[in-house]
Amino acid sequence: MAAIRLGKAIESEWMLAAGGLASIAFGAIVFFAPEAGALATVWLISMYATGALPRLPLVLS
């Protein structure tokens, strides 16, 4: 919903919508398979801590 309202204010509203959908999908995975969700969370935190995640450019205009 925020992506639709902010569509005129930001350039990459599709990324905001994609992030929201990814969050909903991850929440469903954690709800239906808590072990897999916990493992994915540990992987994400460890990749962030080691710097293994790619850095996306921050676009400010």
Backbone as JSON, one array per atom type, in Angstrom:
{
  "sequence": "MAAIRLGKAIESEWMLAAGGLASIAFGAIVFFAPEAGALATVWLISMYATGALPRLPLVLS",
  "N": [[0.82, -1.19, 0.0], [1.95, 1.23, 0.77], [3.77, 1.56, -1.26], [2.17, 2.21, -3.4], [1.0, 4.64, -2.61], [3.28, 6.23, -2.32], [4.23, 6.35, -4.85], [4.49, 8.54, -6.62], [6.32, 10.1, -5.33], [8.74, 8.75, -5.04], [11.33, 7.15, -7.0], [11.82, 4.41, -7.41], [9.55, 2.68, -6.78], [8.74, 0.12, -7.22], [10.66, -1.46, -6.02], [10.14, -1.08, -3.33], [7.61, -2.28, -3.15], [8.35, -4.9, -3.88], [10.03, -5.55, -1.77], [8.19, -5.56, 0.32], [6.54, -7.72, -0.46], [8.43, -9.77, -0.33], [8.92, -9.76, 2.4], [6.46, -10.62, 3.39], [6.37, -13.19, 2.26], [8.6, -14.35, 3.55], [7.69, -14.26, 6.18], [5.56, -16.07, 6.0], [6.99, -18.42, 5.5], [8.44, -18.66, 7.89], [6.31, -19.0, 9.63], [5.07, -21.43, 8.76], [7.21, -23.22, 8.58], [9.16, -23.22, 10.97], [11.79, -24.06, 11.6], [13.26, -23.88, 9.2], [12.95, -21.16, 8.74], [14.31, -20.08, 10.94], [16.89, -20.99, 10.41], [17.39, -19.67, 7.97], [17.34, -17.04, 8.88], [19.58, -17.01, 10.57], [21.57, -17.47, 8.64], [21.32, -15.13, 7.05], [21.97, -13.12, 8.93], [24.6, -13.88, 9.54], [25.82, -13.62, 7.02], [25.53, -10.89, 6.62], [27.08, -9.95, 8.75], [29.63, -10.82, 8.04], [30.07, -9.47, 5.73], [29.36, -10.55, 3.31], [27.1, -10.09, 1.84], [25.92, -8.38, -1.06], [26.44, -4.9, -1.63], [23.95, -2.59, -2.16], [23.43, 0.21, -4.24], [22.68, 3.34, -2.78], [20.23, 5.47, -3.61], [19.73, 8.78, -3.64], [17.72, 11.5, -4.19]],
  "CA": [[0.0, 0.0, 0.0], [2.83, 2.4, 0.82], [4.38, 1.72, -2.58], [1.21, 2.87, -4.28], [0.86, 6.03, -2.18], [4.53, 6.95, -2.52], [4.63, 6.17, -6.25], [4.88, 9.8, -7.27], [7.38, 10.74, -4.56], [10.0, 8.04, -5.19], [11.54, 6.64, -8.34], [11.85, 2.95, -7.47], [8.49, 2.17, -5.93], [8.63, -1.32, -7.41], [11.53, -2.1, -5.04], [9.41, -1.04, -2.07], [6.59, -3.31, -3.23], [9.02, -6.2, -3.88], [10.48, -5.79, -0.4], [7.0, -5.92, 1.11], [6.15, -9.08, -0.81], [9.46, -10.67, 0.2], [8.7, -9.85, 3.84], [5.28, -11.47, 3.61], [6.77, -14.56, 1.95], [9.46, -14.84, 4.62], [6.82, -14.48, 7.34], [4.84, -17.33, 5.79], [7.95, -19.52, 5.67], [8.71, -18.78, 9.32], [5.11, -19.51, 10.29], [4.8, -22.82, 8.41], [8.41, -24.03, 8.78], [9.99, -22.4, 11.85], [13.2, -24.45, 11.56], [13.85, -23.29, 8.0], [12.99, -19.72, 8.95], [15.39, -19.78, 11.88], [18.15, -21.2, 9.69], [17.55, -18.57, 7.0], [17.67, -15.84, 9.65], [20.99, -17.14, 10.99], [22.39, -17.27, 7.44], [21.29, -13.72, 6.67], [22.74, -12.35, 9.91], [26.03, -14.18, 9.39], [26.32, -13.02, 5.77], [25.62, -9.45, 6.86], [28.19, -9.7, 9.66], [30.9, -11.07, 7.36], [30.18, -8.62, 4.55], [29.16, -11.36, 2.12], [25.96, -9.58, 1.07], [26.3, -7.28, -1.94], [25.96, -3.58, -1.25], [23.15, -1.94, -3.18], [23.64, 1.66, -4.2], [21.64, 4.14, -2.19], [19.93, 6.56, -4.54], [19.05, 9.91, -3.01], [17.54, 12.58, -5.17]],
  "C": [[0.86, 1.26, 0.0], [3.47, 2.64, -0.53], [3.44, 2.45, -3.53], [1.08, 4.34, -3.91], [2.11, 6.85, -2.45], [5.01, 6.9, -3.96], [5.1, 7.44, -6.93], [6.06, 10.47, -6.56], [8.73, 10.05, -4.73], [10.1, 7.44, -6.58], [11.42, 5.12, -8.42], [10.8, 2.34, -6.54], [8.32, 0.67, -6.08], [9.52, -2.06, -6.41], [10.87, -2.13, -3.66], [8.34, -2.12, -2.04], [7.22, -4.7, -3.2], [9.53, -6.55, -2.48], [9.33, -6.18, 0.52], [6.54, -7.34, 0.82], [7.15, -10.1, -0.29], [9.29, -10.84, 1.71], [7.51, -10.74, 4.17], [5.62, -12.93, 3.34], [7.65, -15.15, 3.04], [8.65, -15.11, 5.88], [6.03, -15.77, 7.21], [5.75, -18.52, 5.97], [8.23, -19.74, 7.16], [7.5, -19.37, 10.05], [4.91, -21.0, 10.03], [6.0, -23.74, 8.61], [9.39, -23.25, 9.66], [11.48, -22.77, 11.82], [13.9, -23.82, 10.35], [13.94, -21.78, 8.13], [14.1, -19.3, 9.89], [16.75, -19.94, 11.2], [18.41, -20.09, 8.69], [17.92, -17.28, 7.73], [19.12, -15.87, 10.1], [21.91, -16.91, 9.8], [22.46, -15.8, 7.05], [22.11, -12.86, 7.64], [24.23, -12.61, 9.76], [26.59, -13.6, 8.1], [26.44, -11.51, 5.91], [26.83, -9.12, 7.73], [29.54, -9.89, 8.98], [31.09, -10.2, 6.13], [29.97, -9.36, 3.25], [27.97, -10.89, 1.28], [26.42, -8.44, 0.17], [25.71, -5.96, -1.45], [25.18, -3.0, -2.43], [23.36, -0.44, -3.11], [22.43, 2.38, -3.62], [21.42, 5.36, -3.08], [19.15, 7.62, -3.79], [18.91, 11.01, -4.05], [16.7, 13.69, -4.59]]
}
